[in-house]
């Protein structure tokens, strides 16, 4: 980008850069939500380090390679040391804008290699891709290199950013190998659902919002009517492709899996965004609509191909979303571009250049990242041990018992400050509830446990109250019976067992007859359908009331 920005242009680029930076939060949420809770802190740390390591690496080396073309320091040395650029180089605004783009390419890989990659090894990879690999192919496309001279068009980075990250994801996930338990001995793919679709969806919405800065900000100008109209059109094509891809993905998964797949639909929206990024300025809204349709097909069948045919374990679908959709969107620009596109009478010349660019960048990243990951694997190691993977990378890599500690029972050995002195509190004898003895030595005590649907609990509670059972323990649980919870799919893979939300009710009875209790439960829960629940009956050896010291029958009575 040559010349000096006007104040309006600079402000526009800075706003767009801030939006693209916020995409880091989106990627972090998507990757965390689509993986298991025991690795959440590790995912967050990798996303943080992608940007933190990539920023100085790109400033020191990558930016000079990408936009000077002659080496890392030529043309950029004055800027790095004294903050000066000659008129042939852009301002600070352009530097930060390109830095956040570089960070986006680097962070894509963390999701594909999640849950089994060493943190130290990942930091090394992040440094190399930010400093060298992304800048060199970026120079070909945006820095005046050979692809740009041929007329290759990638307006905001379907190939330059997303496909680079997607192909690096493919190579990395292949070399590091699948997660433990992902494939059976016969090679059949098993579903490993993420722990929070809520976080995943939040991440997608953040990314969708920030993509307006990613694509719209790539105008790097907001001066003049033509530029404003172009930016407006880019917003429309970007949004339309994403929405179209999401809708069609939902419909296709609904037909294929009998229910609309949530995670795949979220990925469909991202695939539409990635695919339109190359030609968002060059295609019409109709072209964006068509690209969105094709992106949804690419993401559904692409993810299944990578998972089931290539046997590459990609927990978040990064290869499909960024690699395959990025390549498809770049090629489709050669079809639907209003100026020179095949569909508008432009012939095959432009389409051929687009295909050449995709293949060239794909080859560059495959070879270089293959070397990088192989060297890391042979030296410091790329993958954690089996025991570390089973325990979770939060614990083994970062010494975090749980990233969700505030929402879980405190670990053994930990006592919060507000509970440390709770045992020192005593109730004065004059206000203590008196002990009333009403002993029945030898009375039989029975524990009854009920597992049933959550929506039947209030009926059961009311029925218990009618027969005099008021003390109970209620727990929200997940489980399934012999039917395995019904057929369910995750990213097109049938789950071996679907754990359904249930409620577990536990009571210990002595005064109330067991048969009356059982009959009451059956009457309250019965519908005649699968899933009404089960009743478990256990003998109880003894019960001790802490406050009074009463045991057996007395401990179960409400004598206050």
LUMTOR-823173 format. One record per residue (C-alpha): residue number from 0; x, y, z. Coordinates in steps of 0.2 Angstrom, whole numbers, plus 5000, padded with zeros to 4 digits. Example, Ala and Ser with C-alpha at 12.3 -4.5 7.8 and 13.67 -1.06 7.14 Angstrom:
# LUMTOR-823173
(pt 0 (5062 4978 5039))
(pt 1 (5068 4995 5036))
END
This chain:
# LUMTOR-823173
(pt 0 (5000 5000 5000))
(pt 1 (5009 5016 4994))
(pt 2 (5006 5034 4998))
(pt 3 (5000 5043 5014))
(pt 4 (4983 5039 5022))
(pt 5 (4971 5054 5025))
(pt 6 (4965 5056 5042))
(pt 7 (4948 5047 5037))
(pt 8 (4957 5033 5029))
(pt 9 (4969 5031 5044))
(pt 10 (4954 5031 5056))
(pt 11 (4945 5018 5046))
(pt 12 (4960 5006 5045))
(pt 13 (4963 5008 5064))
(pt 14 (4944 5003 5068))
(pt 15 (4945 4989 5056))
(pt 16 (4962 4983 5064))
(pt 17 (4953 4983 5081))
(pt 18 (4939 4973 5074))
(pt 19 (4951 4960 5067))
(pt 20 (4961 4959 5083))
(pt 21 (4944 4955 5092))
(pt 22 (4943 4940 5081))
(pt 23 (4956 4932 5092))
(pt 24 (4943 4931 5105))
(pt 25 (4931 4923 5093))
(pt 26 (4943 4910 5088))
(pt 27 (4947 4907 5106))
(pt 28 (4929 4904 5110))
(pt 29 (4926 4893 5095))
(pt 30 (4941 4882 5099))
(pt 31 (4937 4881 5118))
(pt 32 (4919 4877 5115))
(pt 33 (4922 4863 5102))
(pt 34 (4935 4855 5113))
(pt 35 (4934 4847 5130))
(pt 36 (4934 4857 5147))
(pt 37 (4950 4849 5153))
(pt 38 (4960 4858 5139))
(pt 39 (4951 4875 5139))
(pt 40 (4965 4884 5148))
(pt 41 (4978 4877 5136))
(pt 42 (4967 4883 5121))
(pt 43 (4966 4901 5128))
(pt 44 (4984 4901 5131))
(pt 45 (4988 4896 5114))
(pt 46 (4977 4909 5106))
(pt 47 (4985 4922 5118))
(pt 48 (5002 4917 5113))
(pt 49 (4998 4917 5094))
(pt 50 (4996 4935 5095))
(pt 51 (5009 4940 5108))
(pt 52 (5023 4930 5099))
(pt 53 (5017 4934 5082))
(pt 54 (5017 4953 5085))
(pt 55 (5035 4956 5088))
(pt 56 (5040 4942 5075))
(pt 57 (5030 4950 5061))
(pt 58 (5036 4968 5066))
(pt 59 (5054 4963 5067))
(pt 60 (5055 4951 5052))
(pt 61 (5038 4946 5043))
(pt 62 (5033 4964 5038))
(pt 63 (5049 4968 5029))
(pt 64 (5048 4951 5020))
(pt 65 (5030 4954 5015))
(pt 66 (5030 4972 5009))
(pt 67 (5049 4975 5006))
(pt 68 (5052 4959 4996))
(pt 69 (5070 4960 4997))
(pt 70 (5073 4954 5015))
(pt 71 (5067 4956 5032))
(pt 72 (5075 4973 5036))
(pt 73 (5077 4981 5019))
(pt 74 (5065 4996 5019))
(pt 75 (5059 4992 5036))
(pt 76 (5074 4995 5046))
(pt 77 (5071 5014 5049))
(pt 78 (5054 5011 5054))
(pt 79 (5059 4997 5067))
(pt 80 (5073 5008 5074))
(pt 81 (5067 5026 5072))
(pt 82 (5049 5024 5067))
(pt 83 (5052 5031 5050))
(pt 84 (5046 5026 5033))
(pt 85 (5050 5033 5016))
(pt 86 (5035 5038 5005))
(pt 87 (5035 5020 4997))
(pt 88 (5029 5012 5013))
(pt 89 (5013 5013 5023))
(pt 90 (5011 5021 5040))
(pt 91 (5008 5014 5057))
(pt 92 (4990 5010 5053))
(pt 93 (4994 4999 5039))
(pt 94 (5007 4990 5050))
(pt 95 (4995 4986 5064))
(pt 96 (4982 4981 5051))
(pt 97 (4993 4968 5043))
(pt 98 (4999 4962 5061))
(pt 99 (4982 4957 5066))
(pt 100 (4979 4948 5049))
(pt 101 (4995 4938 5052))
(pt 102 (4989 4933 5070))
(pt 103 (4973 4927 5062))
(pt 104 (4983 4915 5050))
(pt 105 (4993 4909 5065))
(pt 106 (4979 4906 5077))
(pt 107 (4969 4895 5065))
(pt 108 (4980 4880 5068))
(pt 109 (4978 4879 5087))
(pt 110 (4960 4872 5085))
(pt 111 (4965 4858 5073))
(pt 112 (4980 4852 5084))
(pt 113 (4970 4855 5100))
(pt 114 (4970 4843 5115))
(pt 115 (4987 4834 5112))
(pt 116 (5000 4846 5106))
(pt 117 (5014 4852 5117))
(pt 118 (5013 4871 5122))
(pt 119 (5031 4874 5120))
(pt 120 (5031 4866 5102))
(pt 121 (5016 4876 5098))
(pt 122 (5025 4892 5102))
(pt 123 (5039 4888 5091))
(pt 124 (5027 4885 5077))
(pt 125 (5018 4901 5080))
(pt 126 (5034 4911 5079))
(pt 127 (5040 4903 5062))
(pt 128 (5023 4905 5053))
(pt 129 (5022 4923 5059))
(pt 130 (5040 4928 5054))
(pt 131 (5043 4918 5038))
(pt 132 (5030 4907 5031))
(pt 133 (5014 4918 5031))
(pt 134 (5025 4934 5025))
(pt 135 (5033 4925 5010))
(pt 136 (5016 4919 5002))
(pt 137 (5008 4935 5008))
(pt 138 (5022 4945 4998))
(pt 139 (5017 4935 4982))
(pt 140 (4999 4940 4984))
(pt 141 (4999 4957 4993))
(pt 142 (5017 4963 4992))
(pt 143 (5019 4965 4974))
(pt 144 (5025 4948 4971))
(pt 145 (5023 4936 4956))
(pt 146 (5005 4931 4959))
(pt 147 (4999 4949 4961))
(pt 148 (5008 4953 4945))
(pt 149 (4999 4939 4936))
(pt 150 (4982 4947 4942))
(pt 151 (4979 4935 4956))
(pt 152 (4964 4942 4966))
(pt 153 (4963 4939 4985))
(pt 154 (4955 4955 4992))
(pt 155 (4955 4951 5010))
(pt 156 (4964 4934 5012))
(pt 157 (4954 4918 5008))
(pt 158 (4970 4911 5002))
(pt 159 (4983 4923 5010))
(pt 160 (4977 4921 5027))
(pt 161 (4964 4907 5029))
(pt 162 (4970 4894 5017))
(pt 163 (4988 4897 5024))
(pt 164 (4981 4893 5042))
(pt 165 (4970 4879 5035))
(pt 166 (4984 4870 5026))
(pt 167 (4995 4872 5041))
(pt 168 (4981 4864 5051))
(pt 169 (4980 4849 5040))
(pt 170 (4999 4846 5040))
(pt 171 (5000 4849 5059))
(pt 172 (4985 4838 5063))
(pt 173 (4992 4824 5052))
(pt 174 (5009 4824 5059))
(pt 175 (5004 4825 5078))
(pt 176 (4991 4811 5075))
(pt 177 (4973 4809 5081))
(pt 178 (4967 4811 5099))
(pt 179 (4966 4795 5110))
(pt 180 (4950 4786 5106))
(pt 181 (4946 4796 5091))
(pt 182 (4947 4781 5079))
(pt 183 (4943 4763 5083))
(pt 184 (4955 4748 5079))
(pt 185 (4946 4746 5063))
(pt 186 (4948 4765 5058))
(pt 187 (4930 4770 5062))
(pt 188 (4929 4788 5067))
(pt 189 (4921 4792 5084))
(pt 190 (4913 4808 5089))
(pt 191 (4921 4818 5103))
(pt 192 (4909 4832 5107))
(pt 193 (4915 4849 5113))
(pt 194 (4910 4854 5130))
(pt 195 (4901 4870 5127))
(pt 196 (4891 4874 5111))
(pt 197 (4887 4890 5119))
(pt 198 (4905 4896 5119))
(pt 199 (4907 4890 5101))
(pt 200 (4892 4900 5096))
(pt 201 (4898 4915 5105))
(pt 202 (4914 4913 5095))
(pt 203 (4905 4912 5079))
(pt 204 (4895 4928 5082))
(pt 205 (4911 4937 5087))
(pt 206 (4919 4932 5071))
(pt 207 (4905 4936 5060))
(pt 208 (4904 4953 5068))
(pt 209 (4923 4956 5066))
(pt 210 (4923 4950 5048))
(pt 211 (4915 4966 5043))
(pt 212 (4932 4974 5048))
(pt 213 (4942 4960 5041))
(pt 214 (4934 4962 5023))
(pt 215 (4927 4980 5024))
(pt 216 (4943 4987 5032))
(pt 217 (4953 4979 5017))
(pt 218 (4948 4994 5007))
(pt 219 (4961 5003 5018))
(pt 220 (4952 5019 5013))
(pt 221 (4935 5028 5016))
(pt 222 (4938 5043 5005))
(pt 223 (4927 5046 4990))
(pt 224 (4910 5040 4985))
(pt 225 (4917 5025 4976))
(pt 226 (4926 5018 4990))
(pt 227 (4912 5021 5002))
(pt 228 (4900 5012 4990))
(pt 229 (4913 4998 4988))
(pt 230 (4914 4996 5007))
(pt 231 (4895 4995 5008))
(pt 232 (4895 4982 4995))
(pt 233 (4908 4972 5004))
(pt 234 (4898 4972 5020))
(pt 235 (4883 4965 5010))
(pt 236 (4892 4951 5001))
(pt 237 (4901 4946 5017))
(pt 238 (4885 4945 5027))
(pt 239 (4875 4936 5013))
(pt 240 (4888 4923 5009))
(pt 241 (4889 4918 5028))
(pt 242 (4870 4918 5031))
(pt 243 (4867 4908 5015))
(pt 244 (4880 4895 5020))
(pt 245 (4873 4893 5037))
(pt 246 (4855 4891 5031))
(pt 247 (4860 4878 5018))
(pt 248 (4871 4869 5030))
(pt 249 (4857 4868 5042))
(pt 250 (4845 4861 5029))
(pt 251 (4858 4848 5023))
(pt 252 (4862 4841 5040))
(pt 253 (4844 4841 5044))
(pt 254 (4841 4829 5030))
(pt 255 (4856 4819 5032))
(pt 256 (4856 4817 5051))
(pt 257 (4837 4819 5054))
(pt 258 (4840 4834 5065))
(pt 259 (4849 4851 5061))
(pt 260 (4867 4849 5067))
(pt 261 (4872 4864 5078))
(pt 262 (4891 4863 5077))
(pt 263 (4891 4860 5058))
(pt 264 (4879 4875 5055))
(pt 265 (4890 4886 5065))
(pt 266 (4905 4880 5055))
(pt 267 (4894 4883 5039))
(pt 268 (4893 4902 5044))
(pt 269 (4912 4903 5046))
(pt 270 (4914 4894 5029))
(pt 271 (4903 4906 5020))
(pt 272 (4914 4920 5028))
(pt 273 (4930 4913 5023))
(pt 274 (4925 4909 5005))
(pt 275 (4918 4926 5001))
(pt 276 (4934 4935 5008))
(pt 277 (4944 4933 4992))
(pt 278 (4931 4941 4981))
(pt 279 (4919 4951 4992))
(pt 280 (4924 4967 4982))
(pt 281 (4923 4959 4965))
(pt 282 (4906 4949 4965))
(pt 283 (4888 4954 4965))
(pt 284 (4876 4949 4979))
(pt 285 (4870 4935 4968))
(pt 286 (4888 4929 4966))
(pt 287 (4890 4930 4985))
(pt 288 (4874 4920 4987))
(pt 289 (4881 4906 4975))
(pt 290 (4898 4906 4984))
(pt 291 (4889 4904 5001))
(pt 292 (4879 4889 4994))
(pt 293 (4895 4881 4987))
(pt 294 (4904 4884 5004))
(pt 295 (4891 4875 5014))
(pt 296 (4893 4860 5002))
(pt 297 (4912 4861 5004))
(pt 298 (4912 4862 5023))
(pt 299 (4899 4847 5026))
(pt 300 (4908 4835 5014))
(pt 301 (4925 4842 5017))
(pt 302 (4925 4839 5036))
(pt 303 (4918 4822 5033))
(pt 304 (4931 4818 5020))
(pt 305 (4945 4824 5032))
(pt 306 (4939 4815 5046))
(pt 307 (4933 4799 5039))
(pt 308 (4943 4796 5023))
(pt 309 (4960 4805 5027))
(pt 310 (4958 4800 5046))
(pt 311 (4965 4817 5051))
(pt 312 (4958 4822 5068))
(pt 313 (4953 4841 5067))
(pt 314 (4942 4845 5083))
(pt 315 (4935 4861 5077))
(pt 316 (4935 4859 5058))
(pt 317 (4948 4871 5054))
(pt 318 (4954 4862 5039))
(pt 319 (4937 4862 5031))
(pt 320 (4932 4880 5036))
(pt 321 (4949 4889 5032))
(pt 322 (4958 4877 5021))
(pt 323 (4945 4870 5009))
(pt 324 (4933 4885 5010))
(pt 325 (4947 4897 5008))
(pt 326 (4953 4888 4992))
(pt 327 (4935 4886 4985))
(pt 328 (4931 4904 4988))
(pt 329 (4947 4910 4979))
(pt 330 (4944 4899 4964))
(pt 331 (4925 4904 4964))
(pt 332 (4931 4923 4963))
(pt 333 (4937 4918 4945))
(pt 334 (4920 4912 4941))
(pt 335 (4909 4925 4949))
(pt 336 (4919 4941 4948))
(pt 337 (4909 4954 4938))
(pt 338 (4925 4959 4929))
(pt 339 (4934 4945 4921))
(pt 340 (4924 4931 4929))
(pt 341 (4920 4915 4919))
(pt 342 (4901 4917 4923))
(pt 343 (4902 4934 4915))
(pt 344 (4911 4930 4899))
(pt 345 (4928 4933 4905))
(pt 346 (4935 4916 4899))
(pt 347 (4946 4905 4908))
(pt 348 (4962 4916 4910))
(pt 349 (4957 4924 4927))
(pt 350 (4950 4908 4933))
(pt 351 (4967 4899 4929))
(pt 352 (4977 4912 4938))
(pt 353 (4966 4910 4953))
(pt 354 (4969 4891 4953))
(pt 355 (4987 4893 4950))
(pt 356 (4988 4904 4966))
(pt 357 (4979 4892 4976))
(pt 358 (4990 4877 4971))
(pt 359 (5006 4887 4973))
(pt 360 (5002 4893 4991))
(pt 361 (4995 4876 4996))
(pt 362 (5012 4868 4990))
(pt 363 (5022 4882 4999))
(pt 364 (5013 4879 5016))
(pt 365 (5012 4860 5014))
(pt 366 (5031 4859 5011))
(pt 367 (5037 4872 5024))
(pt 368 (5025 4867 5038))
(pt 369 (5029 4849 5035))
(pt 370 (5047 4852 5038))
(pt 371 (5044 4863 5053))
(pt 372 (5032 4851 5062))
(pt 373 (5044 4836 5058))
(pt 374 (5059 4845 5065))
(pt 375 (5049 4850 5080))
(pt 376 (5043 4832 5082))
(pt 377 (5061 4825 5080))
(pt 378 (5069 4837 5092))
(pt 379 (5059 4843 5107))
(pt 380 (5043 4833 5103))
(pt 381 (5027 4839 5096))
(pt 382 (5014 4829 5106))
(pt 383 (5012 4827 5125))
(pt 384 (5012 4809 5133))
(pt 385 (4997 4798 5133))
(pt 386 (4995 4801 5152))
(pt 387 (4996 4820 5150))
(pt 388 (4983 4819 5136))
(pt 389 (4971 4809 5147))
(pt 390 (4973 4820 5162))
(pt 391 (4971 4836 5151))
(pt 392 (4983 4849 5145))
(pt 393 (4976 4862 5158))
(pt 394 (4983 4851 5172))
(pt 395 (4999 4844 5164))
(pt 396 (5005 4860 5154))
(pt 397 (4998 4874 5165))
(pt 398 (4995 4866 5182))
(pt 399 (4977 4872 5182))
(pt 400 (4965 4859 5190))
(pt 401 (4951 4866 5180))
(pt 402 (4947 4882 5170))
(pt 403 (4930 4881 5177))
(pt 404 (4935 4880 5196))
(pt 405 (4922 4893 5201))
(pt 406 (4908 4882 5195))
(pt 407 (4915 4866 5202))
(pt 408 (4917 4858 5219))
(pt 409 (4934 4864 5227))
(pt 410 (4948 4851 5224))
(pt 411 (4954 4841 5239))
(pt 412 (4966 4851 5250))
(pt 413 (4958 4867 5246))
(pt 414 (4948 4877 5258))
(pt 415 (4941 4894 5253))
(pt 416 (4945 4909 5264))
(pt 417 (4927 4912 5269))
(pt 418 (4925 4893 5275))
(pt 419 (4942 4891 5285))
(pt 420 (4934 4897 5301))
(pt 421 (4917 4890 5299))
(pt 422 (4919 4876 5311))
(pt 423 (4923 4889 5325))
(pt 424 (4905 4895 5325))
(pt 425 (4895 4887 5339))
(pt 426 (4876 4889 5342))
(pt 427 (4873 4895 5360))
(pt 428 (4864 4881 5370))
(pt 429 (4849 4892 5374))
(pt 430 (4844 4894 5356))
(pt 431 (4850 4877 5350))
(pt 432 (4836 4865 5343))
(pt 433 (4832 4853 5357))
(pt 434 (4835 4834 5354))
(pt 435 (4819 4823 5355))
(pt 436 (4821 4805 5357))
(pt 437 (4808 4794 5349))
(pt 438 (4818 4778 5346))
(pt 439 (4813 4762 5337))
(pt 440 (4827 4750 5338))
(pt 441 (4829 4738 5324))
(pt 442 (4818 4748 5312))
(pt 443 (4822 4744 5294))
(pt 444 (4830 4758 5284))
(pt 445 (4829 4759 5265))
(pt 446 (4837 4770 5252))
(pt 447 (4827 4773 5236))
(pt 448 (4836 4781 5221))
(pt 449 (4825 4787 5206))
(pt 450 (4832 4792 5189))
(pt 451 (4820 4800 5178))
(pt 452 (4817 4815 5165))
(pt 453 (4819 4832 5172))
(pt 454 (4801 4837 5167))
(pt 455 (4794 4824 5179))
(pt 456 (4802 4830 5195))
(pt 457 (4789 4842 5201))
(pt 458 (4776 4828 5199))
(pt 459 (4787 4816 5209))
(pt 460 (4791 4829 5222))
(pt 461 (4772 4832 5225))
(pt 462 (4768 4814 5226))
(pt 463 (4782 4811 5239))
(pt 464 (4775 4826 5249))
(pt 465 (4758 4817 5249))
(pt 466 (4764 4802 5258))
(pt 467 (4775 4811 5270))
(pt 468 (4792 4810 5262))
(pt 469 (4800 4828 5263))
(pt 470 (4818 4824 5264))
(pt 471 (4827 4821 5248))
(pt 472 (4843 4824 5238))
(pt 473 (4841 4830 5220))
(pt 474 (4855 4830 5207))
(pt 475 (4856 4835 5189))
(pt 476 (4865 4821 5180))
(pt 477 (4868 4814 5162))
(pt 478 (4864 4797 5157))
(pt 479 (4856 4784 5146))
(pt 480 (4848 4767 5147))
(pt 481 (4850 4752 5136))
(pt 482 (4843 4762 5121))
(pt 483 (4859 4773 5122))
(pt 484 (4849 4788 5122))
(pt 485 (4843 4787 5104))
(pt 486 (4853 4791 5088))
(pt 487 (4862 4807 5088))
(pt 488 (4876 4815 5077))
(pt 489 (4891 4826 5080))
(pt 490 (4898 4833 5064))
(pt 491 (4890 4819 5054))
(pt 492 (4897 4805 5065))
(pt 493 (4885 4795 5076))
(pt 494 (4888 4796 5094))
(pt 495 (4890 4779 5102))
(pt 496 (4879 4784 5117))
(pt 497 (4870 4800 5119))
(pt 498 (4870 4806 5137))
(pt 499 (4853 4814 5141))
(pt 500 (4849 4826 5155))
(pt 501 (4841 4817 5169))
(pt 502 (4837 4820 5187))
(pt 503 (4842 4809 5201))
(pt 504 (4832 4809 5217))
(pt 505 (4838 4800 5233))
(pt 506 (4827 4797 5248))
(pt 507 (4830 4786 5264))
(pt 508 (4814 4779 5271))
(pt 509 (4810 4770 5287))
(pt 510 (4792 4776 5293))
(pt 511 (4785 4776 5276))
(pt 512 (4782 4758 5269))
(pt 513 (4794 4753 5254))
(pt 514 (4780 4747 5243))
(pt 515 (4770 4763 5246))
(pt 516 (4785 4773 5241))
(pt 517 (4788 4762 5225))
(pt 518 (4770 4763 5220))
(pt 519 (4769 4782 5222))
(pt 520 (4785 4784 5211))
(pt 521 (4778 4773 5197))
(pt 522 (4761 4782 5197))
(pt 523 (4770 4799 5196))
(pt 524 (4782 4795 5183))
(pt 525 (4773 4783 5171))
(pt 526 (4769 4788 5154))
(pt 527 (4772 4772 5144))
(pt 528 (4786 4779 5134))
(pt 529 (4804 4775 5134))
(pt 530 (4814 4785 5147))
(pt 531 (4801 4785 5161))
(pt 532 (4815 4781 5173))
(pt 533 (4821 4768 5185))
(pt 534 (4820 4764 5203))
(pt 535 (4834 4757 5213))
(pt 536 (4832 4750 5231))
(pt 537 (4846 4748 5243))
(pt 538 (4847 4742 5261))
(pt 539 (4854 4755 5273))
(pt 540 (4865 4750 5287))
(pt 541 (4864 4765 5298))
(pt 542 (4860 4784 5297))
(pt 543 (4868 4797 5309))
(pt 544 (4861 4815 5312))
(pt 545 (4876 4826 5314))
(pt 546 (4868 4839 5325))
(pt 547 (4860 4827 5338))
(pt 548 (4870 4812 5336))
(pt 549 (4854 4802 5334))
(pt 550 (4856 4786 5324))
(pt 551 (4845 4774 5314))
(pt 552 (4826 4777 5315))
(pt 553 (4828 4793 5326))
(pt 554 (4840 4801 5314))
(pt 555 (4827 4800 5300))
(pt 556 (4813 4809 5310))
(pt 557 (4808 4827 5310))
(pt 558 (4806 4829 5328))
(pt 559 (4810 4848 5329))
END
